[in-house]
Amino acid sequence: MPRRPTMSMQDRTLETAIDRYCAAFGRDALPCIAGLDSAMANAAAVMLADAVTARRPLRYCAIADALGGPQPPECASL
């Protein structure tokens, strides 16, 4: 059986936060996280976790707006 490549702690943290967010709000409510670099991954994970704790889903562009990341294309949110 081939070995699965190991994920960094940041990737695992973000993946866990995404799973919890989607369990709380559904996969369609997940904000855009495309284009995040590894430095932004922890902040994005915290934002997702905070949204779940507050029981308030984030806007589609909330993470990009907060972290100064690239703006997702409008057509992706339709």
One Martini backbone bead per residue (centre of mass of N, CA, C, O) as a GRO file, in nm:
protein
   78
    1MET     BB    1   0.095   0.037   0.025
    2PRO     BB    2   0.082   0.355  -0.018
    3ARG     BB    3   0.192   0.639   0.101
    4ARG     BB    4   0.081   0.904   0.261
    5PRO     BB    5   0.108   1.216   0.253
    6THR     BB    6   0.207   1.455   0.452
    7MET     BB    7   0.068   1.693   0.653
    8SER     BB    8   0.050   1.980   0.765
    9MET     BB    9  -0.067   2.140   1.035
   10GLN     BB   10  -0.214   2.362   0.879
   11ASP     BB   11  -0.375   2.176   0.689
   12ARG     BB   12  -0.521   2.019   0.913
   13THR     BB   13  -0.656   2.260   1.049
   14LEU     BB   14  -0.815   2.356   0.802
   15GLU     BB   15  -0.961   2.090   0.741
   16THR     BB   16  -1.111   2.075   1.011
   17ALA     BB   17  -1.257   2.348   0.987
   18ILE     BB   18  -1.410   2.278   0.730
   19ASP     BB   19  -1.565   2.033   0.835
   20ARG     BB   20  -1.714   2.185   1.064
   21TYR     BB   21  -1.847   2.401   0.891
   22CYS     BB   22  -2.003   2.205   0.700
   23ALA     BB   23  -2.162   2.067   0.931
   24ALA     BB   24  -2.310   2.337   1.019
   25PHE     BB   25  -2.378   2.479   0.702
   26GLY     BB   26  -2.259   2.355   0.464
   27ARG     BB   27  -2.086   2.348   0.167
   28ASP     BB   28  -2.227   2.607   0.033
   29ALA     BB   29  -2.119   2.808   0.281
   30LEU     BB   30  -1.838   2.816   0.192
   31PRO     BB   31  -1.587   3.007   0.175
   32CYS     BB   32  -1.344   3.141   0.006
   33ILE     BB   33  -0.996   2.974  -0.015
   34ALA     BB   34  -0.859   3.063  -0.253
   35GLY     BB   35  -0.514   3.153  -0.247
   36LEU     BB   36  -0.395   3.056   0.007
   37ASP     BB   37  -0.152   3.072   0.216
   38SER     BB   38   0.009   2.943   0.485
   39ALA     BB   39  -0.023   3.204   0.661
   40MET     BB   40  -0.351   3.209   0.619
   41ALA     BB   41  -0.460   2.933   0.725
   42ASN     BB   42  -0.488   2.988   1.030
   43ALA     BB   43  -0.681   3.229   1.007
   44ALA     BB   44  -0.904   3.076   0.856
   45ALA     BB   45  -0.953   2.862   1.073
   46VAL     BB   46  -1.042   3.063   1.291
   47MET     BB   47  -1.281   3.184   1.140
   48LEU     BB   48  -1.441   2.921   1.109
   49ALA     BB   49  -1.456   2.849   1.411
   50ASP     BB   50  -1.598   3.112   1.503
   51ALA     BB   51  -1.854   3.072   1.332
   52VAL     BB   52  -1.945   2.814   1.469
   53THR     BB   53  -1.960   2.924   1.758
   54ALA     BB   54  -2.163   3.168   1.664
   55ARG     BB   55  -2.363   3.066   1.438
   56ARG     BB   56  -2.216   3.222   1.175
   57PRO     BB   57  -2.191   3.265   0.866
   58LEU     BB   58  -1.996   3.344   0.607
   59ARG     BB   59  -1.906   3.517   0.367
   60TYR     BB   60  -1.768   3.449   0.070
   61CYS     BB   61  -1.538   3.705   0.113
   62ALA     BB   62  -1.432   3.721   0.412
   63ILE     BB   63  -1.140   3.609   0.403
   64ALA     BB   64  -1.023   3.787   0.181
   65ASP     BB   65  -1.087   4.055   0.321
   66ALA     BB   66  -0.934   4.005   0.597
   67LEU     BB   67  -0.643   3.903   0.444
   68GLY     BB   68  -0.588   4.030   0.154
   69GLY     BB   69  -0.673   3.859  -0.062
   70PRO     BB   70  -0.793   3.730  -0.325
   71GLN     BB   71  -1.054   3.780  -0.522
   72PRO     BB   72  -1.318   3.625  -0.602
   73PRO     BB   73  -1.506   3.531  -0.837
   74GLU     BB   74  -1.831   3.592  -0.904
   75CYS     BB   75  -1.907   3.322  -1.059
   76ALA     BB   76  -1.840   3.128  -0.811
   77SER     BB   77  -2.111   3.223  -0.637
   78LEU     BB   78  -2.353   3.113  -0.838
   0.00000   0.00000   0.00000
